[in-house]
Amino acid sequence: MANNLKALREARGLSQEAAAEKMGTTRNQLAKLESGARRLSNVWIDRAAEVFGVDAGDIVTDKPRRSTSLVDSFDPEEADPGDHEPRMVEGTMGRDVGSLPKDAILQAEVAIGMGPGGATHVTDLMNADGNSYAAEGVKDWWRIPADVVRGRFRVPAHRIRCFEAIGDSMEPKIHDGDIVFVDVGHRVPSPPGIYALADALGGVILKRLEISSARGQDPVRVRLISDNPKHSPEDRTLDEIAITGRYLGRLTTE
């Protein structure tokens, strides 16, 4: 089966060795996959899609690929003629958001708390299927160059949401006012790291998570840690927390 592995790899400036390492395989194995000498199974397709930040179908499609660039305006009402497969956001806070490009990153109306929590329900905004979202939760949208999304975040744009951070509990890692990017397709606390959680009020908080229970112990216990030592860690069972996504990075002016 013909595939786009080589084209995707070269478009990102990766050697076979570097791409193979990201995919968890060897250069020889990747060379065989690129040439078609080895069957491209669903497992390899999924791995490659995650590494290159594309949909699984883009690995084997015969459609010509084209690059995307940062748009001149972030106005959701302004159409970009280069966009394709728009996704809809129904309704809006007093305006019609209309259709969005496939690679738009939605910014939530709610802030992401680094303390007691946020203030707005974001359940609908957390859907990672790339279709529709509750307009009340959509504040605006971002479009970041595809190479940055793939190279830095390593997940497709439709899985990313961004929030404004508030509070100081994750200082000095994350500052009050930073824009935080989250992978809403990653909702298990593995590997340990920073995750966004839905709080009891329907808002969102940001904490560092570590599994604190022994392997095989039931229930699984998770430690919620603030980077700022002024805030004490907490222990919860896994079913007592609702992970909405894994922290990917931030935009800061600090």
HELIX and SHEET records of a PDB file:
HELIX    1   1 LEU A    5  ALA A   11  1                                   7    
HELIX    2   2 GLN A   16  MET A   23  1                                   8    
HELIX    3   3 ARG A   27  SER A   35  1                                   9    
HELIX    4   4 ASN A   42  PHE A   52  1                                  11    
HELIX    5   5 GLY A   57  VAL A   60  1                                   4    
HELIX    6   6 ASP A  124  MET A  126  5                                   3    
HELIX    7   7 ALA A  135  GLY A  137  5                                   3    
HELIX    8   8 ALA A  146  VAL A  148  1                                   3    
HELIX    9   9 VAL A  149  PHE A  153  3                                   5    
HELIX   10  10 ALA A  157  ARG A  159  5                                   3    
HELIX   11  11 LEU A  238  GLU A  240  5                                   3    
SHEET    1   A 2 ARG A  87  VAL A  89  0                                        
SHEET    2   A 2 GLY A  98  LEU A 100 -1                                        
SHEET    1   B 8 VAL A 138  TRP A 142  0                                        
SHEET    2   B 8 ILE A 105  ALA A 108 -1                                        
SHEET    3   B 8 ILE A 160  ILE A 166  1                                        
SHEET    4   B 8 ILE A 112  GLY A 113  1                                        
SHEET    5   B 8 VAL A 204  ILE A 211  1                                        
SHEET    6   B 8 GLY A 193  ALA A 198 -1                                        
SHEET    7   B 8 ALA A 242  LEU A 251 -1                                        
SHEET    8   B 8 ILE A 179  ASP A 183 -1                                        
SHEET    1   C 7 VAL A 138  TRP A 142  0                                        
SHEET    2   C 7 ILE A 105  ALA A 108 -1                                        
SHEET    3   C 7 ILE A 160  ILE A 166  1                                        
SHEET    4   C 7 ILE A 112  GLY A 113  1                                        
SHEET    5   C 7 VAL A 204  ILE A 211  1                                        
SHEET    6   C 7 ARG A 221  ILE A 225 -1                                        
SHEET    7   C 7 GLU A 234  THR A 237 -1                                        
END                                                                             
